[in-house]
Amino acid sequence: MALKTKVWDAADHLETDADMVAYLDAALENGDSTVIAAALGDIARAKGMTQIAQDAGLGRESLYKALSPAGNPEFGTVLKVVHALGLRLHAETVLSTGVRPHFPLKLGLTPVFYLTMSLRTTTHEVFNQTPELRGHNRYVGNLALQEGVAREGAGWADAWLIERGLELGSEQMQEWATQANRNPPQLQAFSATGERSDTVLYHPAYHALMAYLKRHGVSSGPWADPKPGAHVARAALFQLFAEVEGGALCPTTMTYACVPALKREPKLAATWLPKVLSPEYDSRFLPGPQKTGATLGMGMTEKQGGSDVRSNTTFAEPAGQDEWGETCRLTGHKWFLSAPMSDAFLVLAQTAPGPSCFFVPRFLPDGSVNDIRIQRLKDKLGDRSNASSEVEFWNARGWLVGEAGRGIPTLLEMGTWTRLDCVLGSAGLMRGAISIALHHAHHRSVFGKLLVQQPLMMNVLADLALETEAAQSLALRLAGAFDRRSDEREALLMRLLTPAAKYWVCKRGPTLAAEAMEVLGGNGYVEENQMAGIYRQIPVNSIWEGSGNVMCLDVLRALRKHPETVSALLSEIEPALGRHEAFDRHVSWLKDNLLSQEHSEASGRRLTQGIALGMQGALLLRHAPDDVAEAFCASRFGSEAIHSHGTFGNLLPSHNLEGLIERAWPLGD
Ligand SMILES: Cc1cc2nc3c(=O)[nH]c(=O)nc-3n(C[C@H](O)[C@H](O)[C@H](O)COP(=O)(O)OP(=O)(O)OC[C@H]3O[C@@H](n4cnc5c(N)ncnc54)[C@H](O)[C@@H]3O)c2cc1C
């Protein structure tokens, strides 16, 4: 049999299976890869011609014509045929001739395969790509969150959170998040006719996200309808939302955090509190009292100092009393003032007795615009849907909040609430990141197996899941302490754990996000994927509202000012003793350090990390399944810890990796 015939002629001579086997044997004997390839192609065509003709809606003759170089091929037909041939080449020819691929055969196959692929230029079949993660219920799939909500006293909110979980997993929510971040806010400093405008234009998707948060009480629900577990229920929703979008959470947090301070000023509160507590979001640039709902912002950070707010240079001059209370005129600037379209801000400014806190609205009581000039918007790494501005105050009017000269304690109280949200935000972003990674690993095949079945990837995923569950548990325990702060022990825990958890959870976030991104390979690095947005958003929680070192110094301050905090902390950790040797050793070390009178600033990170890890270990030992607690304690406190150097995926294979993954992704899809 001639092997170098034109492929189309050869197909005519291959009538029976015996012809084909003989033909292929001869080709294999010849050994030339192009000859083998041609033979395979011929056999594919001969075996499949009738079917191909049917598929392409052609008679056998017109098929030959379409394929023949001498014919007048209609391009679409050729593509269809070549595609069908390519599939048959793999699916039928090699297998049905009884020849299993071996080295020379593969050599032959390669050129034909690439020829086939190269001819399919207009489109191609997409396979082994992960479908986008849409339509899942973010709450139902998150066992650690559900258990924490029940444990911390908000089990009553379960049905409400299930509804929110579904909404937050929807296509619509993701689309809003994408649009709000792809179309960042624009400053309109001046009107078309040259007058100062000082407004910011947002994409409608941002407003939709803000309205969602306000409607469901994330900015004020626990204040508007206080009940046991209200802050925990809100904390759960905050985390679920953080999985989707971060920018809208900033003004939401600031509004939530300003309420306790605002409540202290009855005159201001009478006008403003109903607007702040309203579930309505009103984006119109109007005086607050005329709107259906209001949001609040905060202004402390100046060019010369953000952590060191005592260095503020903005000053306030007394301007008498009016219906909102004691008023001053403020002159100065703020280097970071997020959400400048908020209806009012709590601002720090110098007064004769020292730094004081002021309520500074965008409009004055007479309806005129307060003189707050927006200089420019920051061009930020992440958090892009949220406008962060630089502003100047030109004799802007402010109303005193709290005692004159006691502005820093007033703002620190607000800071406690915003720091809680940093922890919640990072825990939510971590969960968002591992959800995408786990979903991907259940769909993507490599080297013949799903990623989630590859032992090394299982180790990475299980470790990421452990870190996330520990973060979620600590975040919810902290929210529980906020809820129960009227109890002295809980108030002490809240005081200590707020900076400790903010330091540790927010510090772990970026490392975890980078590893979760890598689970997706190249797709993780591409903007269309949500992972890139998470990676850019997550570091901000560690920076704003007190950066890492400042949190550690605050932990030391809490221990120094309230030594009884140590017994409050130990009463939470010690019930977990006796269940894991490595954890017990850690607690012994922690206790020695906590009880020592001297806490050097230089070792602030070690101690803070030790407190946060001790709490996480205790929470998991007391409440999580044994496999979770065992793997966490062994890898964070035991001999395994020395192998990690801050990376993930160093668990001992003897841990129940599969079980840890299943717990983190019970839907298994
Ligand atoms: C996106 C974004 C939005 C923001 N929005 C607002 C806003 O709306 N309102 C507002 O008031 N601010 C806002 N900020 C500012 C933010 O709160 C500050 O940037 C932050 O508090 C740190 O202050 P700083 O930038 O002046 O840094 P610095 O205070 O100069 O700190 C720099 C570094 O030094 C460390 N450090 C500080 N003191 C010590 C010390 N004693 N010992 C050891 N290390 C120390 C810090 O931990 C930090 O790592 C925003 C920031 C960002 C990024």
The ligand as an SDF file (V2000), in Angstrom:
LIG
                    3D

 53 58  0  0  0  0  0  0  0  0999 V2000
   -7.3910   53.9190   51.6580 C   0  0  0  0  0  0  0  0  0  0  0  0
   -7.1950   54.7290   52.8890 C   0  0  0  0  0  0  0  0  0  0  0  0
   -8.2550   55.4610   53.3800 C   0  0  0  0  0  0  0  0  0  0  0  0
   -8.0860   56.2150   54.5360 C   0  0  0  0  0  0  0  0  0  0  0  0
   -9.1530   56.9360   55.0100 N   0  0  0  0  0  0  0  0  0  0  0  0
   -8.9830   57.7150   56.1060 C   0  0  0  0  0  0  0  0  0  0  0  0
  -10.0560   58.5220   56.6050 C   0  0  0  0  0  0  0  0  0  0  0  0
  -11.1680   58.4960   56.0830 O   0  0  0  0  0  0  0  0  0  0  0  0
   -9.8200   59.3070   57.6710 N   0  0  0  0  0  0  0  0  0  0  0  0
   -8.6130   59.3400   58.2930 C   0  0  0  0  0  0  0  0  0  0  0  0
   -8.4700   60.0760   59.2590 O   0  0  0  0  0  0  0  0  0  0  0  0
   -7.5800   58.6100   57.8510 N   0  0  0  0  0  0  0  0  0  0  0  0
   -7.7390   57.7860   56.7870 C   0  0  0  0  0  0  0  0  0  0  0  0
   -6.6920   57.0270   56.3190 N   0  0  0  0  0  0  0  0  0  0  0  0
   -5.3810   57.1840   56.9370 C   0  0  0  0  0  0  0  0  0  0  0  0
   -4.9280   56.0280   57.7930 C   0  0  0  0  0  0  0  0  0  0  0  0
   -5.7320   55.8660   58.9200 O   0  0  0  0  0  0  0  0  0  0  0  0
   -3.4530   56.3090   58.1430 C   0  0  0  0  0  0  0  0  0  0  0  0
   -2.7260   56.2290   56.9320 O   0  0  0  0  0  0  0  0  0  0  0  0
   -2.8950   55.3690   59.1520 C   0  0  0  0  0  0  0  0  0  0  0  0
   -3.5020   55.6010   60.3920 O   0  0  0  0  0  0  0  0  0  0  0  0
   -1.3740   55.5000   59.2940 C   0  0  0  0  0  0  0  0  0  0  0  0
   -0.9990   56.8290   59.4420 O   0  0  0  0  0  0  0  0  0  0  0  0
    0.1310   57.4640   58.5130 P   0  0  0  0  0  0  0  0  0  0  0  0
   -0.2130   57.1990   57.1060 O   0  0  0  0  0  0  0  0  0  0  0  0
    0.3310   58.8650   58.8890 O   0  0  0  0  0  0  0  0  0  0  0  0
    1.4300   56.6390   58.8230 O   0  0  0  0  0  0  0  0  0  0  0  0
    2.4740   56.8340   60.1040 P   0  0  0  0  0  0  0  0  0  0  0  0
    1.6720   57.2830   61.2580 O   0  0  0  0  0  0  0  0  0  0  0  0
    3.5400   57.7200   59.6230 O   0  0  0  0  0  0  0  0  0  0  0  0
    2.9670   55.3900   60.2860 O   0  0  0  0  0  0  0  0  0  0  0  0
    3.9160   54.7870   59.4050 C   0  0  0  0  0  0  0  0  0  0  0  0
    4.3420   53.4500   59.9670 C   0  0  0  0  0  0  0  0  0  0  0  0
    4.9650   53.6570   61.2150 O   0  0  0  0  0  0  0  0  0  0  0  0
    4.4220   52.8150   62.1770 C   0  0  0  0  0  0  0  0  0  0  0  0
    4.4650   53.4870   63.4720 N   0  0  0  0  0  0  0  0  0  0  0  0
    3.7830   54.5890   63.8600 C   0  0  0  0  0  0  0  0  0  0  0  0
    4.0940   54.8930   65.1250 N   0  0  0  0  0  0  0  0  0  0  0  0
    5.0040   53.9720   65.5470 C   0  0  0  0  0  0  0  0  0  0  0  0
    5.7320   53.7600   66.7620 C   0  0  0  0  0  0  0  0  0  0  0  0
    5.5620   54.5690   67.8190 N   0  0  0  0  0  0  0  0  0  0  0  0
    6.5790   52.7240   66.8320 N   0  0  0  0  0  0  0  0  0  0  0  0
    6.7530   51.8990   65.7910 C   0  0  0  0  0  0  0  0  0  0  0  0
    6.1140   52.0660   64.6270 N   0  0  0  0  0  0  0  0  0  0  0  0
    5.2460   53.0880   64.4960 C   0  0  0  0  0  0  0  0  0  0  0  0
    3.0100   52.5300   61.7150 C   0  0  0  0  0  0  0  0  0  0  0  0
    2.5440   51.2820   62.2370 O   0  0  0  0  0  0  0  0  0  0  0  0
    3.2030   52.5020   60.2160 C   0  0  0  0  0  0  0  0  0  0  0  0
    3.5830   51.2090   59.8240 O   0  0  0  0  0  0  0  0  0  0  0  0
   -6.8470   56.2370   55.1980 C   0  0  0  0  0  0  0  0  0  0  0  0
   -5.7780   55.4920   54.6900 C   0  0  0  0  0  0  0  0  0  0  0  0
   -5.9470   54.7370   53.5640 C   0  0  0  0  0  0  0  0  0  0  0  0
   -4.7900   53.9430   53.0330 C   0  0  0  0  0  0  0  0  0  0  0  0
  1  2  1  0
  2  3  1  0
  2 52  2  0
  3  4  2  0
  4  5  1  0
  4 50  1  0
  5  6  2  0
  6  7  1  0
  6 13  1  0
  7  8  2  0
  7  9  1  0
  9 10  1  0
 10 11  2  0
 10 12  1  0
 12 13  2  0
 13 14  1  0
 14 15  1  0
 14 50  1  0
 15 16  1  0
 16 17  1  0
 16 18  1  0
 18 19  1  0
 18 20  1  0
 20 21  1  0
 20 22  1  0
 22 23  1  0
 23 24  1  0
 24 25  2  0
 24 26  1  0
 24 27  1  0
 27 28  1  0
 28 29  2  0
 28 30  1  0
 28 31  1  0
 31 32  1  0
 32 33  1  0
 33 34  1  0
 33 48  1  0
 34 35  1  0
 35 36  1  0
 35 46  1  0
 36 37  1  0
 36 45  1  0
 37 38  2  0
 38 39  1  0
 39 40  1  0
 39 45  2  0
 40 41  1  0
 40 42  2  0
 42 43  1  0
 43 44  2  0
 44 45  1  0
 46 47  1  0
 46 48  1  0
 48 49  1  0
 50 51  2  0
 51 52  1  0
 52 53  1  0
M  END
$$$$
